[in-house]
Amino acid sequence: MSVLEKKTSQGAIALEEKYGAHNYHPLPVVLSRGEGVFVWDVEGKKYYDFLSAYSAVNQGHCHPKIVGALVGQAQTLTLTSRAFYNDMLGKYEKYVTETFGYDKLLPMNTGAEAVETALKICRKWAYEKKGIHDNEAQIIVCNNNFHGRTTSIVSFSSDPVARKHFGPFTPGFLKIDYDNLEALETVLEHNKNVAGFLVEPIQGEAGVYVPSEGYLKKAKALCERYNVLFIADEVQTGIARTGRLLATCGNCNCADKHCSGTPEVKADILILGKALSGGAYPVSAVLANDDIMEVIKPGNHGSTFGGNPIAAAVGMAALEVVKEEGLAQNAFELGEIFREELNKYIAGCNIVNAVRGRGLLNAILINDTEESSTAWDICMTLKENGLLAKPTHGNIIRFAPPLVIDKEQLLDCVSIIIKTLKQFDQ
Ligand SMILES: *Cc1c(COP(=O)(O)O)cnc(C)c1O
């Protein structure tokens, strides 16, 4: 047997290297099984998963209720297309809109598709409701945003690696600094053609950048003043990750029972993905009220797989798990403990400058240059020590375990992280 066929990590990596496009640079670990907060590699080594597939697996790996819904629906009806009705989509739409407090949902599959959908809805609303002249609508976005990988989305990315040689780019976007209300107000004041403001409540990929207290609320108020749609991309921050069902948590019906912290704002357009399926299936959605969603008419937009019966069954199960298991509350409480414990260590060390985040979406800032390999080397040692995490933007390491983690497991992880950091601390 050649190395390519051997059932080892080395063999699996060699296969991807030879036959797969090189559009990722993974940590050299090959996973073959997952359960709850744990994953196992092909050699049988067990790890805590501190990435959760970029917060898609908030409900834990292979959650039995979600897998049950997936398997049951897969044996019954998988795909009808939207040329016909299916008996699951309406139930799912009712459940999700009631959960988040919106009139209507438009179903898609991936996060990037949902962002594209939101941009299309926003533009159409601008021409048909706000009265902006055709082809002149502008949408405000933030520097260092991450909204996905399609041509239009990379058109307003500020990451040169994501953009270079993918032009010509889609026009119609205005970029401002994140967490800067004056910048937002200036653009709104000087531009009559602004249709929307697309924003992440916390910038995840940029390195878990949490905006100042009150930023989202004030940004929403500015948008209202200028009749501009506030579009929240909660693909990563949503579904209990930050200690509430949504990081923007406005009037969503979770507020009293499952959420902690003060309600912030209610977006005009809400974008969900990732953990909307608990990682079992690609499911994304755009939510809005009737006055906005009604601009979309038959033929304007669609997706062959969007709103399929499996996605509907999985999406409902995934949200039920979040509610039944109190994952928002758990993320809130364990997040506080995580930052408190790490801060105790950081106070007396050289290797980490800070820990930041909300709920169980956190990151540490490594005391080294952005070009250095220190964060990567730390992640390699974390892997040896039984915990998987990945650097985001050079010297920042994101820590985002499944939200089903318990306190004992979290403290075990804190000691693995501190033990590892000590190996790098001089
Ligand atoms: C992951 C992510 C997306 C894109 O989702 P895909 O499913 O990878 O297309 C969009 N927005 C944010 C904030 C994300 O974190």
The ligand as a Tripos MOL2 file, in Angstrom:
@<TRIPOS>MOLECULE
LIG
   15    15     1     0     0
SMALL
NO_CHARGES

@<TRIPOS>ATOM
      1 C1        -18.8760   31.7010    8.2800 C.3       1 LIG1
      2 C2        -19.4630   33.0360    8.0680 C.ar      1 LIG1
      3 C3        -20.1230   33.3610    6.8660 C.ar      1 LIG1
      4 C4        -20.1280   32.4570    5.6610 C.3       1 LIG1
      5 O1        -20.7330   31.2300    5.8780 O.3       1 LIG1
      6 P1        -20.4680   30.0260    4.8720 P.3       1 LIG1
      7 O2        -21.4440   28.9640    5.3010 O.co2     1 LIG1
      8 O3        -19.0380   29.6090    5.0560 O.co2     1 LIG1
      9 O4        -20.7170   30.5260    3.4940 O.co2     1 LIG1
     10 C5        -20.7390   34.6060    6.7770 C.ar      1 LIG1
     11 N1        -20.7040   35.4650    7.7880 N.ar      1 LIG1
     12 C6        -20.0700   35.2030    8.9490 C.ar      1 LIG1
     13 C7        -20.0840   36.2150   10.0410 C.3       1 LIG1
     14 C8        -19.4250   33.9720    9.1260 C.ar      1 LIG1
     15 O5        -18.7760   33.7280   10.2650 O.3       1 LIG1
@<TRIPOS>BOND
     1     1     2 1
     2     2     3 ar
     3     2    14 ar
     4     3     4 1
     5     3    10 ar
     6     4     5 1
     7     5     6 1
     8     6     7 2
     9     6     8 1
    10     6     9 1
    11    10    11 ar
    12    11    12 ar
    13    12    13 1
    14    12    14 ar
    15    14    15 1
@<TRIPOS>SUBSTRUCTURE
     1 LIG1         1 GROUP 0 **** ****
